[in-house]
């Protein structure tokens, strides 16, 4: 016994016609249209021709849907085959394909972290200048600048990674 969708391996590909639901649907719509045209021609009334026109509309719509789906399926199969070929070529070349994506993400994350750290150092420089300018003149301004430096240093230390790349740096600050 043989499946309708898959020809058996011992039949030639030229003789095997795969089962497609679209073929049956189009055949049914053609029969409905032909029946409506014959009925309209025999009865020769307006209602029969209106039914024939409606049947023709449904036939055209069904044909459009079937051929659109077949075309989309064919294009999807081609894209899938292209992707598979590309993946196979990467595997043959020894590149797993996923490592380059991960490396790109790590590089972007490092660049963002470095930019944040640079910004934190700029904040510390500005606040150090504020302390120099207002030391002895405005203790409130100096206290806010020192608090800003402490917060910025805490946040910056949270962004620095240990040598093994796991978690933030730990240690004791010696003054």
N, C-alpha and C positions, 0 to 999 in steps of 0.2 A: 504494500500500500504506500502511496506517495502523497506528501503534503501538497496542498494547492499552491502555496507560496514558493516552495523550493523544489526545483526539478531534481530528480534523483541524479547521483553522480554518473550513472552509466548512460544517460541520455545526452545528446549533443546540445550545445547551447543554442544552436540555430533552430532546432525543433522545439525547444521548450519555450512556452509562452507563459510568463508569470501571471498569476491571478491578480487583477487590479479591480478594486471595488468601483473605481471611477468608470471603468469600461461598462460595467453593468448599469450604473446610474445613467450614463449617457445613452446607452441602448434603450433603456426604459423611456427616457425623455423623448428620444426620436420616435419610438412607437406611439407614445401619447400624441405627439405632434402630427404624425401621419394619420392616426385615427381621427384626430380633430379635423384635419384638412379633408379627409374622405367624407366624414359626417357632414361638414359644412357644404361640400360640393354636392352631395346627394340631396340634402334638405334645401339648399339654396336660400337660407335665411340669414339675417344679420347676426343673430345670436350664435350660430354655428361658426361664423367667421370671427366673431369676438373671442370665442373659446379657442379657435385656432391661433389667433394672435397672442392670446395669453399663454398658450402652450409653447409657442415659439419663443416668447420672452423667457419662460422658465427653462427652455432648452438652452438658450444663449447664456443665461445665468449659470446653469449647471456646467456648461462647457467652460465658461470663464473660470469658475471655481476649481474645477478639476485640473485644467491646464496651469493655473496659477500655483496650485499646491504642488503639482509635479515639477514645475520649474523651480520653485523654492526648495523642494526636496533635493533636486539635482544640484543646485548651487550649494546647499548645506553639505551634501556629500563631498563636493569638490573641495570646499573649505576644510572639512574634516580631514580629507585625504592629504591636503597640503600641510595642515598642522601636524598630522601624524608623520609625514615625510620629514618635516623640519625637526621634530622631536627625535626621530630615528637618526637623523644626521648628527644631531647634538650628542646623542648617546654613543654613536660610532666614533665621534671625535673625542670622546672621553669627558665631555662637559655634561654635567647633570642637568643643566638648564636652570634649575632653581637656585643655584649658588650665586649666579650673577644678579638675580633679583634681590636676594638677601643682602649681598654686598652693596648694592646700590642703596637699599634702605638704610643700612648701617652707616654708609658714607653720608647720606642726607641727615640722619639723626645726629651724627657727630658734628656736621657743619652747623646745624641749628644750636646744638649745645655750646659749641665754640662761640657762636655769635652771642648767645645769652651770657656766657662768661665774660666776653669782651664788654658787653653792656654793663655788667656788674662792676667790672674794674673801672669803667668810666665814671660810674656813680660814686665809687669810693674816692676817686681822684677829685671829683667836684666837691664832695663833702669835706675832704681834707682841706681844700682851698677855703671853704666856708669856715672851718674851724680856725684856720690861720687868720682869716680876715676878722672874725668876730671874737677871738679869744681875748678875754678881759673887757670886752665891750658889751656883749649880749649873751649872758649865760644860757638863756632859753634857746637861742639859735644854736649854740655850741652843743647843748644837750640833744636837740633834735638831730643835728648832724651826726653825732656819735651813735645815736639810736639807729639812724638810717644805715650807717656803716656796719653796725652789728647785724642788722636784719639782712643786708645785702651779702655780707660775708657768710652768714648761715645758709642762705639760699644758694650762693655760689659753691659752697662746700658740698651741698647736696647734689650738685650737678657733676662734680669730679668723681671719676670712677677709680676704684682700687687698681692695683697693678694686674690682678687676675681678671679684671673686667666685671666683677660681681659686686654690686652695691656701691654706696658712697664711701669715701675715705673716712676712716675713724682715727682718733688720736686725741692727744691733750695739747692744748695751746699753752705754751710757756711764755710768760710775759717778762 
